[in-house]
């Protein structure tokens, strides 16, 4: 596996569950537990990463031989509506052993015994949120066919994304990602040992009308939504009480289309790659559009290969080097290692289509590792825009999180109301 995958594996292990993706999928049509089981057996046979585990040596490697019976699966009765924040905190206490398997399933059932929610917890190094969309689109097609195929040929295990990006001419930074860049400084609100940290997440919906106005503003100013949301994320942090120097923004990008040839959307894997964007020192005097344009110019340079991706793409790493870096990052509890991380996933309508049985509601990467003060994921569904913010208590307090979200909402509201 590539260096970023290896670092993610070590961060998850050493931080007791940091950098795991927790995804909440609503079941929109009645489905029995047995139907879901059979569907995941189909996915398990078709997608090699669902059978993956980590093998240690001079490098970390994927071996895809995990039997479906060895995947942790639990069934929980649901009394009333599922509370996202409480359920996320519960599943955030899970730490998967990547040397045994890389994902688990929880099925929440209603009073009739049908599955109402599916929660997938997976090692983020193995596959990301876009892969979750691929899996459930595949599962939806299988369930709509009402039969198990006579044979299920496995898709091939893709080459490491690092190798494919190297072949496509993309270079990496000289250091592994998540080392502080320049004069970046953001202290934690309260120091805490790994055992005392809690993965937390909260979310809110943005009306479709407001999202459409945001899109119009972005198009009018020739900026991508990723740059727009990045600018809002930076400016909203001005209300937080800690003294900080926010000189960088981490942006997660879909690298499938950067490879040559592009990676097919039917494959599942770790396809999100990050770039460190510079934030100007005069940021406090900038407006949303000016800052978004500044970020956009850097995103364009990354996509053209003129600015390296944040991680070191070289496959010549040692496990010892990776483990030491993961230890330094995880044990650090007085300052965050890197800036806010944002990922604008896009429009579910175009990415996953309209599914008959499922709607992907929420998803967030656990933050126990203490790398970023916040991770923000945005996307649009058929009903609304979705904003999800992940953080780690007590490194960041819930009071500060809600203060930040209020300011984030206000910035967007003020901008669209002026159009």
N, C-alpha and C positions, 0 to 999 in steps of 0.2 A: 504494500500500500504506500501511498505518497506521504510526505512529511506532515501535511495538515491532518490527514486522517489519523496518522500515528499520534500526533499531538493531542487531537481530540480524544482518542482512546485513553491516553495516559491522564488527561485532565479529568475525564469521567471517573476513572479508577481512583485517582488520588484525592479528588474533591468529594467523594462519596455520592456520586450521582449527578454532578454538574455536566452540562452539555448533553443532556438527554432531551429528545423532542417528545412532548406530550400533546397528542392530537385528539380532539373531541369530534366525533362524527355522529350526527343525528340520523336516526333511521326514520324515514318519512312514510314508509308503507309497512304494514305488519310483516315481521320476519321472525321465524322461530329460532331458538338457539341452535338447533340441529342444522338449519339452513345456513346460518352464519359459519358454523363449524365446517361444513362441507365446502363452503365458499373459500374459507381460508386454507383449507387443505389444497384446493385448486391453486390458489395464489402461491402457496408454499412450494408446490411442485414446479410451478412455472417460473418464478423469480428466484435466481440463485442467492441474492442477498438475504432473503428470508430464511435461508438455510445456513447462514454464515456464522462463524465464530472466529475469534482471534487466536493465532498461534504465535508464540514468542520465539525469537531466535536473534540473529544479528540484526534483522529487521522484523517488523510486525507483518504478518501475512493473514489473508483471509482464506479459510478453508470452509467450503460449503457442503457440510455433511450432517447438519443437525436435523434430527428426525422431528416431525411435527408433534409427536407425543412429548417431546422435551421442551416445547414452548410453554412458558408460564401463562395459564389462562384461568381467570376467575370469573364467576357469575355473581353479581350483586343485585339484590332486589332494590327497586327505586320507590321510595315513598314520597310522592310529590315531585316537584320540578327539580332538575339537577342544578345545583349551585356551582357555577364554573370556578369561582375563586376557591371554595372549600374543596372541590374535587381535585383541582390542580394541586393544591397544597398536599392533599392525601397522596396522590400519585407521585408528587415530587419527592416523597420520602423513599421511593423505590430506587435502588441502585442495581442495575443489571450487571451480571458478571459476563463481560464480553468474551471470555474464554469458553463460555457454555452456550450462549445465544445472544442475539442482538435486539430482540424485541419481545414484548409481552402484550397480552390482550386482556381487557376487562369488558364484559358485557353487562350492561345495566338493563334489567328486565322490569316490565310494568306488572300490574296486578293480574293481567291475563297470561303472563309468562312469555310474552313476546319481547324481543330485544328493542329497546328504545334508544339506547346510546351505545356506541362502541368507543372505547378509549385505547389508543395504541401508544405505548411507551417504547421508544427505540433509541439506540445509540446513534447520536447525530452523525458520527463519523461514517456510519454505514449507509444511511439514506436520509434525505431531508424532506421538507414540507412539500416540495413539488413532486417528490416520489410518492408521498401519501396520496396526492391527487391521482397519480397514475394507478396506484394500487386499487383505490376505491372505484375508479372508472372501470378498471378491469373486472373487479368484483361485481359491479352493477351489471355489466354485460353478461357475465356468467350466470347470475341469478335470473336475469330476464330470459335466458335461454332455457331455463328449467331442467337442465340435465348436465350431468358430469360427462365430459368428453371421454371417449374410449381410451385415448392416450393423451398425455399432457407433456409435450416436448418442452424441455427447459430452455429458456433463453440463455445465451452465452454470458458468462461473467465478463463485464467490461474491463478493459485495461484501466489502470489508475488514471483518474482525471488529471493528475499532475503530469503524467507522461503524455497524454493527449494534448494538453495545453502547450507543453514544450514543443511537440511536433508541429503545432499550429503557429509557432513563432512567438508565443507569449513568455515573457521572462518573469522571474520572481524577484522580490526584494533581497537584499544581501543578508538579512536576518529573518529568523522565523517571526511570524506575526505575533501580535500581542505583547511585544516589547514597546515601552513608551516611545513615542515619536517626538522629537524636538523637546519643547518645554511643556508638554502636556502634564497637567497635574489636577487630580480630582480626589480629595480625601474621602474616605468612607465616613459615615456618620457615627458608627460605633464599631469598634474592632470586635471580631468574633472568631473563635476557632472553627474549623470545618464542621465539627460535630454540633455546633450551636447555630449553624446557618439553616435558613428555610427558603426553599424555592417558592416564589410567589408570582402571581400574574393577575392582572385585571384587564377588563376590556370594556369598550362601549361601541355603540353603533352610530354611524353618521348617516343621516337621511340621504337617499339617492339624489335628491334635488341638489343638496350641498355638494355631493361628489361630482355631479355633472357641472356645477359652477366651477369647482376646482379644476376640472379637466379643461374647461373653456379658458380659464385664466392661464393654465400651463401652456396650452396651444397658442394662445395669443402672444405669449412671451417666449415661445419656442424653447420650453424647458420640459424635461421629462418629469413624470410624477415622482420618481425616485429622488431627484434633486429638490423638488418642491417639498416633499415630506421631510427630507434631510434638513432643509433650511428651517422648517417649523420645529423640528426636534431640537435643533441647536438653540434657536431663539427662546423656546419655552423654558430652557434650563436657567435663564436669567433670574427666574423667581425663586430659585432654590437658595437656601440660606448659607451653604458652604462656600468658602472662598476657593475658586478653582481657575485653572487656565485651560479652557477647552480648545486645544489647538488641532484636534483631529476628529474626524467622523469615520466610523467603519461602515462601509456599504457592502451588503451581500448581493452578489450578482448571479444570474443564471448562466452558468458557463457552458451549457450544452451546445448553444449556437456559436460559441467561440472556437470550438474544436473543428478540425478538418479531417474527415467529413463531420458534420454536426451529429451529435448523439441523438438517436431516435427517442421520441417522447414515450415509447413503450417500455424503455429500460428504467430500472430502479437503481439508484445509487446516490453518492454524495456529490451532487452537481452544483451546489452553491459555493462560490468562491468569493473572497473578500478583497476589497481595496481600501487603503487608507487615504482619505481625502483631507487635504490641509484646510484648516479653518483660519481665516485672517484674524490678526490681532484686533482689528477695528470692528469685529463682529457685533459688538453691542450698539454700534451706531448704524448698523445696516438694516434695511427692510427685508421682508421675505423674498421678494423677487430678485433684488440685487444679490443676495446671498445664494439663492437658488441658481442664478446664472453663473456665479463663481464656482459652485459645486459642479454644475453641468459641464463646464469646460474641462474639468478634471475627469469626469466620467467619460466624456468623449475621448480623452487621451488614453484612458485605460482600455476602452473598447478597441482603439486603434493600435494598441500595443506600445504606445509612446510612454506611458507610465506603468511601471511594473505592478503586478498584483501584489497584495500585501505579503503573501507567504513566499517562502523560498521554494521554488519548484524543483530544485535538485533532489533526485531520489537517493543521493549519496548522504544519508543521515545514519546515525547510530542510535540504537534504542537507549543507550545510556545518556546521550545528549538530550534526547526527547524527554526522558524521564526526569532529568534534572531541571529542565525548563518548566515542565508541568508542576514539579514540586515548588519551584520558586514562585510561580504564578498563584498556585492554590493556597500556599501558606501565607502569602502576603495579605494582611488584613487592615492596614492603615490607609492605603490608597488603592484605587482601581488601576489595573494594568493598562487599560485602553479606554477610548472614548465610547460614546453612545453608538450602538450598532443598530442599523436600520435595514429592513428588507421589505421592499414593495413587491409583493408577489404578483399582483396584477388582477385581472378580471377573471373570476371563476368561469364565467360564461364561455370564454375563449380557451381557458386552460384545461378545464375538465368537462365542459359541456353540461347539459342538464341531465342529471342522473335520476333514475326512477325511484331508487330505494334510499339514496343517501344525500345528505348535505353536509359538507365539511364546515363545521361551525367555528371552531377555535383551535389554535395550536401555538405552542410557545416552547422555546428551549430553556431548560433549567439554568439558573444563574449561580448555583452554589459555589462555583469556582472563583467568583469575585473578579472576573475579568472586566466586565462592563458595568457601569452604573445602571444602565437600562439597555434592554433590547426591545426594539419596536418592530412589529410586523403589521403591515397594512395590506388589505385586499378588498375587492368589491364582489359582492354576491348579487343574486337576482333581487334581493330585498333592500340592501343597504351597503354602505361602506363599513368596514370593520377595522378597528384599531385595537391592538393587543399590546400590552406592555408587561415585560417580564423583569423581575428584580429579585434581590436577595435581602431578606431581613436577617439580622439587624444592620447589615452594611448600609442599607438604604431604608429609611423609615416609611411606613405607610402614609404618614402625614405628608411627607415630602412628595410621595408618589401622587397623591390626590391633588396637591398644590400644582404639581407639574402638569397633570392631565387637564386641570381647569384652564391653565394658561395655554396649553396646546389647543384646546377647543376654542378658546377665545381668539387666538391668532387666526385660525381658519374662519371662524364666524365673522370677524371683522373684515377679513380680506374679501370673502364672497359677498358680504352685504354692501361693499363698496363698488361692486360691479354693476 
